[in-house]
């Protein structure tokens, strides 16, 4: 609660009885312990929808982020799975599932995200190729594309996209219209977006017109 009060003082979030939401159009690199409170209910619904896209014996990549961590918690024990991730919390969560083989990418730990994202991390992708990349973002916009707060995370995510057959973006509706420093990709480079029912119909229609599959998590 003290973290939330401090974020509210900095005008980074707004609080209501229904939850917490970001108020800045320009994104910032928040700590995991701060992000976890933001749109938590929507993130859980999105995570549950994302898990439905996993098939038995899939090899997938999972980027870092609180939505991705929610997805890791939802992965069951009935499918055999290979997972590549730069995220320590995701690896720790999946370590309890004996049906999941985990490749943790190396590199220097970033304290805000509890993940690695440097040159050593990128080198670890040289010998892997996965069916799907599940990733999140800090913002997406028709002009800028898919963005995150830092250039390092953007570069890693972009490289992971090249090592996967399909890119699936998990983004709650508050992310739409947000801009940031680190540009991951064009919107056209995304195959599927999973979001919540707060997305505007016009936004959804435009994405679908671009050939992007839009899944609304219920």
QUISULLIN-V250826 format. One record per backbone hydrogen bond with DSSP energy under -0.5 kcal/mol. NH is the residue of the N-H (numbers start at 0). CO is the residue of the C=O. Records with the same first field share a line. If there is no record, write none. Layout:
# QUISULLIN-V250826
NH=CO + CO
This chain:
# QUISULLIN-V250826
4=0
5=1
6=2
7=3
8=4
9=5
10=7
11=6
12=6
13=20
15=18
18=15
20=13
22=11
23=11
26=24 + 178
29=27
31=111
33=30
34=30
35=31
36=33
37=34
38=19 + 36
39=36
42=38
43=39
44=40
45=41
46=42
47=43
48=44
49=45
50=46
51=47
52=49
53=50
56=79
57=54 + 79
59=81
60=131
61=83
62=133
68=64
69=65
70=66
71=67
72=68
73=69 + 70
74=70 + 71
80=98
81=57
82=100
83=59
84=102
85=61
87=113
88=113
90=86
91=87
92=88
93=89
94=90
95=92
96=93
97=95
99=96
100=80 + 98
102=82
103=101
104=84 + 102
109=114
110=108
113=109
114=109
115=85
116=107
121=117
122=118
123=119
124=121
125=122
127=124
129=162
130=58
131=58
132=165
133=60 + 131
134=132 + 167
136=169
137=146
138=146
139=174
140=144
144=140
145=184
146=138
147=181
153=149
154=150
155=151
156=152
157=153
158=154
159=155
160=156
161=157
162=158 + 159
163=160
164=129
165=130
167=132 + 165
168=166 + 191
169=134 + 167
170=168 + 193
174=171
175=172
176=139
177=174
178=24
181=147
182=180
183=145 + 181
184=145
188=185
189=186
190=166
191=166
192=212
193=168
194=192 + 214
198=195
203=199
204=200
205=201
206=202
207=203
208=204
209=205 + 206
210=207
211=206
212=190
214=192 + 212
215=213
216=194 + 214
